[in-house]
Amino acid sequence: MNGKVLLIGFPREEVKALREVLPVPVFEVPEYCRDWVVGEVVEKAEKLSGSSYWHLRRFVIMHGLDNETLKEVIRSVKALNLGRVIFATTTETSLTWKLEDLLNELMAEDEYFKAMRWAREEAEKRKGPFLDIGKG
C-alpha cells in the first residue's frame, strides 16, 4: 500500500505528534502548493519542504488508504484533541482539482454539515420535556 496522509494547517508540534501516532507516512503541504493540482501534491509529497502551518483551518487529506487504516487515522487524530479538523480522502475527481479549490470545497461542506448538526440539535431541544400529543 502506498498510502499517505497530507497535513495542512498544523503547527510543527502537532505535526510531530501526528507522525508519532499515525500508521502511515505523514507529509506537510506548504503554502507554495496551494495552486498545484492535488494529484501533483500527492505525487511529490515526499519532496515537499516547508511548514503546513499556513492555513487557518486544519486538514487531514488521506490518499490510498484502506477503510481500516482510514478509521485508524481519524481515531488517532481525534484522540489528540487538536480542535476542529476537516478530514478528506482523495478521489479521482479531487486529484484533478487545484489544492486551494479543494480546500474551499471542503470548508463549504464542513460549514454545511455543522449547520445541519446545529439544526438537528436545536430541533431536539425544542422537543424538550413537553408532552407531544401529535395528531390524534
C-alpha positions as CSV (number, residue, x, y, z in Angstrom):
1,M,0.0,0.0,0.0
2,N,1.3,3.4,-1.0
3,G,-1.0,5.3,1.4
4,K,-0.1,8.7,2.9
5,V,-1.5,11.5,4.9
6,L,-1.2,15.1,3.9
7,L,-1.5,17.8,6.5
8,I,-2.4,21.5,6.1
9,G,-2.9,24.0,8.9
10,F,-1.0,22.2,11.7
11,P,1.8,23.8,13.7
12,R,5.1,21.9,14.0
13,E,4.5,20.3,17.4
14,E,1.1,18.9,16.2
15,V,2.8,17.5,13.1
16,K,5.4,15.8,15.3
17,A,2.6,14.3,17.5
18,L,0.7,13.1,14.4
19,R,3.8,11.4,12.9
20,E,4.3,9.5,16.2
21,V,0.7,8.1,16.2
22,L,-0.3,7.6,12.6
23,P,0.2,4.2,10.9
24,V,1.2,5.7,7.5
25,P,3.7,8.3,6.2
26,V,2.7,11.9,7.1
27,F,3.7,14.9,4.9
28,E,3.3,18.6,5.5
29,V,1.9,20.6,2.5
30,P,3.5,24.0,2.4
31,E,1.7,27.1,1.1
32,Y,3.5,27.2,-2.2
33,C,1.4,24.2,-3.2
34,R,-1.9,26.0,-3.0
35,D,-2.1,26.5,-6.8
36,W,-0.9,22.9,-7.6
37,V,-3.2,20.2,-8.8
38,V,-3.9,17.8,-5.9
39,G,-2.5,14.8,-7.8
40,E,0.8,16.6,-8.1
41,V,0.9,17.4,-4.4
42,V,0.2,13.7,-3.7
43,E,2.9,12.6,-6.2
44,K,5.5,14.9,-4.9
45,A,4.6,14.8,-1.1
46,E,7.9,13.2,-0.2
47,K,9.9,16.0,-1.8
48,L,7.9,18.9,-0.3
49,S,9.6,21.2,2.1
50,G,8.2,23.8,4.4
51,S,5.5,24.1,7.1
52,S,1.9,23.1,6.8
53,Y,1.0,25.9,9.2
54,W,-0.2,28.5,6.7
55,H,-4.0,27.9,6.7
56,L,-6.4,28.9,9.4
57,R,-8.2,25.6,9.2
58,R,-6.7,22.1,9.8
59,F,-7.0,19.5,7.1
60,V,-6.0,15.8,7.1
61,I,-6.1,14.6,3.5
62,M,-5.8,10.8,3.2
63,H,-4.6,9.1,0.0
64,G,-4.6,5.5,-0.9
65,L,-5.7,4.2,2.5
66,D,-8.0,1.2,3.0
67,N,-11.1,1.6,5.2
68,E,-9.5,0.2,8.3
69,T,-6.5,2.5,8.0
70,L,-8.8,5.5,7.3
71,K,-10.7,4.7,10.5
72,E,-7.5,4.4,12.5
73,V,-6.1,7.7,11.2
74,I,-9.4,9.5,12.1
75,R,-9.5,7.9,15.6
76,S,-5.8,8.8,16.2
77,V,-6.2,12.4,15.1
78,K,-9.3,12.9,17.2
79,A,-7.6,11.3,20.2
80,L,-5.0,14.1,20.2
81,N,-7.8,16.7,20.8
82,L,-6.4,19.2,18.3
83,G,-9.6,21.1,17.8
84,R,-11.7,21.2,14.7
85,V,-10.1,19.1,11.9
86,I,-11.5,18.6,8.4
87,F,-10.9,15.1,7.1
88,A,-10.9,14.1,3.4
89,T,-9.9,11.3,1.2
90,T,-8.7,11.9,-2.4
91,T,-10.9,10.8,-5.2
92,E,-10.4,10.5,-9.0
93,T,-12.1,13.9,-9.3
94,S,-10.3,15.7,-6.4
95,L,-6.9,14.6,-7.7
96,T,-7.6,16.9,-10.8
97,W,-8.5,20.0,-8.7
98,K,-6.2,22.8,-7.6
99,L,-5.5,22.3,-3.9
100,E,-6.9,25.7,-3.0
101,D,-10.2,24.8,-4.7
102,L,-10.4,21.5,-2.9
103,L,-9.8,23.2,0.5
104,N,-12.5,25.8,-0.3
105,E,-14.9,23.0,-1.2
106,L,-14.0,21.0,2.0
107,M,-14.6,24.2,4.1
108,A,-18.0,24.7,2.5
109,E,-19.0,21.1,3.1
110,D,-17.8,21.4,6.7
111,E,-19.9,24.5,7.3
112,Y,-23.0,22.8,5.7
113,F,-22.7,19.8,8.0
114,K,-22.0,22.0,11.0
115,A,-25.2,23.9,10.3
116,M,-27.2,20.7,9.8
117,R,-25.9,19.3,13.2
118,W,-26.8,22.6,14.8
119,A,-30.3,22.5,13.3
120,R,-30.8,18.9,14.4
121,E,-29.6,19.7,18.0
122,E,-32.0,22.7,18.2
123,A,-34.9,20.6,17.0
124,E,-34.1,18.0,19.7
125,K,-34.0,20.7,22.3
126,R,-37.4,22.0,21.3
127,K,-39.0,18.6,21.8
128,G,-37.9,19.0,25.5
129,P,-39.9,17.6,28.4
130,F,-43.2,18.6,26.8
131,L,-46.0,16.2,26.1
132,D,-46.1,15.7,22.3
133,I,-49.7,14.8,21.6
134,G,-49.2,14.8,17.9
135,K,-52.2,14.2,15.6
136,G,-54.7,12.1,17.3
